[in-house]
Amino acid sequence: MLHNFEPPATEDEVEAAALQYVRKVSGTTKPSAANQEAFDEAVRAVTEATRVLLESLTTKAPPRDREVEAAKAKARAAERYGVRA
């Protein structure tokens, strides 16, 4: 989730999300040399599409705080996996 944070998502975060998406769709974390160019182009395209989407979205909700959301995620993971937070 990258929308409605203060401060806004960074370029690195947008690109990391795009990379995660392309890896998921392609089923690989490291493409073969034959597929590297297509993989890299997909990451660039998804990064740009994500950037456009984030810039276009509007909301009336107040921006979320990154640290608060990270703490909530950590607590959910601890609950789900039985790990101490």
C-alpha positions as CSV (number, residue, x, y, z in Angstrom):
1,M,0.0,0.0,0.0
2,L,1.6,3.3,-1.1
3,H,-1.4,5.7,-1.3
4,N,-2.1,8.4,1.3
5,F,1.0,8.4,3.4
6,E,2.8,11.3,4.8
7,P,5.5,11.7,3.6
8,P,4.4,10.4,0.1
9,A,5.8,7.2,-1.3
10,T,9.3,7.6,-2.6
11,E,10.5,6.7,-6.1
12,D,12.4,3.8,-4.5
13,E,9.2,2.5,-2.9
14,V,7.3,2.8,-6.1
15,E,10.0,0.9,-8.0
16,A,10.2,-1.8,-5.3
17,A,6.5,-2.3,-5.5
18,A,6.7,-2.6,-9.3
19,L,9.6,-5.1,-9.0
20,Q,7.6,-7.2,-6.5
21,Y,4.6,-7.2,-8.9
22,V,6.6,-8.2,-11.9
23,R,8.3,-11.0,-10.0
24,K,4.9,-12.3,-8.8
25,V,3.4,-12.2,-12.3
26,S,6.5,-13.7,-14.0
27,G,7.0,-16.3,-11.3
28,T,10.7,-15.5,-11.0
29,T,12.9,-13.3,-8.9
30,K,15.8,-13.6,-11.3
31,P,14.9,-13.8,-15.0
32,S,17.2,-15.6,-17.5
33,A,19.5,-13.6,-19.6
34,A,17.1,-14.1,-22.5
35,N,14.2,-12.6,-20.5
36,Q,16.1,-9.8,-18.6
37,E,15.3,-7.0,-21.1
38,A,11.6,-7.9,-21.1
39,F,11.6,-8.1,-17.3
40,D,13.4,-4.8,-16.9
41,E,11.0,-3.1,-19.3
42,A,8.0,-4.5,-17.4
43,V,9.4,-3.1,-14.1
44,R,9.8,0.4,-15.8
45,A,6.3,0.3,-17.2
46,V,4.7,-0.8,-14.0
47,T,6.7,1.8,-12.1
48,E,5.4,4.6,-14.4
49,A,1.8,3.3,-14.2
50,T,2.0,3.2,-10.5
51,R,3.4,6.7,-10.3
52,V,0.6,8.0,-12.6
53,L,-2.0,6.2,-10.4
54,L,-0.7,7.5,-7.2
55,E,-0.6,11.1,-8.5
56,S,-4.2,10.7,-9.8
57,L,-5.8,9.3,-6.6
58,T,-7.7,11.6,-4.3
59,T,-9.1,11.0,-0.8
60,K,-10.7,12.9,2.0
61,A,-9.1,10.7,4.6
62,P,-6.1,12.2,6.5
63,P,-2.7,10.9,5.5
64,R,-1.5,7.8,7.4
65,D,1.7,7.9,9.5
66,R,4.3,5.4,8.2
67,E,5.6,4.5,11.7
68,V,2.1,3.9,13.0
69,E,1.2,1.7,10.1
70,A,4.5,-0.2,10.4
71,A,3.7,-0.9,14.0
72,K,0.2,-2.2,13.2
73,A,1.6,-4.5,10.5
74,K,4.2,-5.8,12.9
75,A,1.5,-6.5,15.5
76,R,-0.7,-8.3,12.9
77,A,2.3,-10.4,11.8
78,A,3.0,-11.3,15.4
79,E,-0.6,-12.3,15.9
80,R,-0.7,-14.3,12.6
81,Y,2.6,-16.1,13.0
82,G,2.8,-16.3,16.8
83,V,5.9,-14.2,17.0
84,R,6.6,-11.6,19.6
85,A,6.3,-8.1,18.3
